């Protein structure tokens, strides 16, 4: 089973600043990595797949990078609506697995 | 527009059973792998189970293997999760999710709003 580890657990930033979230896989997942955003009371939303491809209607300020075992989600110029919990998920191997999440807060 | 609507959650006693349903619309249901993901209170997302479009292939997380059964009825565009031998550790919001494509495209591009399962005496 591939274990996904996200850091930091909580990231405090201000609107307009840039946020960098990390995700590490216990074994290589190639580029089979997705990022999701979840706000309180809402379903998760797909942001990025294939490590760096933005999903439909996702703003350009969200950028995914990395391959193998190290991945990064960068959110440039944070907007108020970006404060949420972010999860990475690998789909290179079964069972599919998520990281434990990074909470982005003001 | 893709829509996924879960139902069937509720309060159940330890050791009990429950069946969740997820009705899909807005896409050709039979063509896509479907998944259940859960989020326990105060914790992160956990993949639970998946079923292929034809129902030929299923897979389960170790934490639910032998207790949960995933199925689908393509004629009703409905995904199911039969849960048994429930314990407090199964308390969570359960989401159904659509995979992004055919086999091997195993990220989730659409999600339902979730249904809450509480296991408590």
HADDOCK unambig.tbl for C-alpha pairs under 7 A between the chains (distance, minus, plus):
assign (segid A and resid 34 and name CA) (segid B and resid 107 and name CA) 6.46 0.50 0.50
assign (segid A and resid 42 and name CA) (segid B and resid 113 and name CA) 6.45 0.50 0.50
assign (segid A and resid 43 and name CA) (segid B and resid 111 and name CA) 6.26 0.50 0.50
assign (segid A and resid 43 and name CA) (segid B and resid 112 and name CA) 6.46 0.50 0.50
assign (segid A and resid 43 and name CA) (segid B and resid 113 and name CA) 5.12 0.50 0.50
assign (segid A and resid 43 and name CA) (segid B and resid 114 and name CA) 6.98 0.50 0.50
assign (segid A and resid 44 and name CA) (segid B and resid 111 and name CA) 6.78 0.50 0.50
assign (segid A and resid 46 and name CA) (segid B and resid 108 and name CA) 6.80 0.50 0.50
assign (segid A and resid 46 and name CA) (segid B and resid 109 and name CA) 5.63 0.50 0.50
assign (segid A and resid 91 and name CA) (segid B and resid 106 and name CA) 5.47 0.50 0.50
assign (segid A and resid 91 and name CA) (segid B and resid 107 and name CA) 6.39 0.50 0.50
assign (segid A and resid 95 and name CA) (segid B and resid 61 and name CA) 6.41 0.50 0.50
assign (segid A and resid 96 and name CA) (segid B and resid 47 and name CA) 6.38 0.50 0.50
assign (segid A and resid 97 and name CA) (segid B and resid 46 and name CA) 6.93 0.50 0.50
assign (segid A and resid 97 and name CA) (segid B and resid 47 and name CA) 6.23 0.50 0.50
assign (segid A and resid 98 and name CA) (segid B and resid 45 and name CA) 6.38 0.50 0.50
assign (segid A and resid 98 and name CA) (segid B and resid 46 and name CA) 6.45 0.50 0.50
assign (segid A and resid 100 and name CA) (segid B and resid 44 and name CA) 5.09 0.50 0.50
assign (segid A and resid 101 and name CA) (segid B and resid 44 and name CA) 6.10 0.50 0.50
